[in-house]
Amino acid sequence: MKASSIFGLVLIAGGLFLILRPPHYETQHSVLKFGGLTATVRQEREIPGWVGGTILGAGLVLLSVGLIKR
């Protein structure tokens, strides 16, 4: 297999993972600062589904290019 086909398969697996089980990440924002007192807000967010779809599409393109050039 060519390197583009292998990398395409890796991207397909990663894209499917992001679509089916999107990972979460946490953001922290300061909302109030008054002297030595600081109030912060933590939000848990997940990676949007379009990111996984884009990675999946790129993987499909690389896999097809790798198979066609064969």
C-alpha positions in Angstrom: 0.0 0.0 0.0 1.1 3.5 -0.7 1.6 6.1 2.0 -1.4 8.1 0.8 -3.7 5.0 1.1 -2.5 4.3 4.7 -2.8 8.0 5.7 -6.3 8.0 4.1 -7.3 5.0 6.2 -6.0 6.7 9.4 -8.0 9.8 8.5 -11.1 7.8 7.9 -10.8 6.1 11.3 -10.2 9.4 13.0 -13.1 11.1 11.3 -15.5 8.2 12.2 -14.3 8.4 15.8 -15.0 12.2 15.9 -18.5 11.7 14.4 -19.5 8.8 16.6 -17.9 9.8 19.9 -16.9 13.5 19.9 -14.4 14.3 22.6 -15.0 17.1 25.1 -12.8 19.9 26.1 -13.1 22.5 28.9 -12.7 26.3 28.5 -12.3 28.7 31.4 -13.2 32.4 31.2 -12.7 35.2 33.8 -16.0 37.0 34.1 -15.3 39.3 37.1 -12.1 40.8 38.5 -12.4 43.0 41.6 -9.2 43.6 43.4 -7.8 40.2 44.5 -11.2 38.5 43.8 -11.6 36.7 40.5 -14.7 34.9 39.3 -14.3 32.3 36.5 -16.7 30.2 34.5 -15.8 26.8 33.2 -17.7 25.4 30.2 -17.5 21.9 28.8 -17.7 21.8 25.0 -17.4 19.1 22.4 -15.7 19.2 19.0 -18.3 19.9 16.3 -19.5 17.2 14.0 -18.4 19.0 10.9 -14.7 18.6 11.9 -15.1 14.8 11.9 -17.0 15.0 8.5 -14.2 17.1 7.0 -11.5 14.7 8.2 -13.6 11.7 7.0 -14.0 13.3 3.5 -10.2 14.1 3.3 -9.5 10.5 4.2 -11.8 9.2 1.5 -10.2 11.4 -1.1 -6.7 10.3 -0.1 -7.7 6.6 -0.2 -9.3 6.9 -3.6 -6.3 8.8 -5.0 -4.0 6.1 -3.6 -6.0 3.3 -5.1 -6.4 5.0 -8.5 -2.7 5.7 -8.9 -2.0 2.0 -8.3 
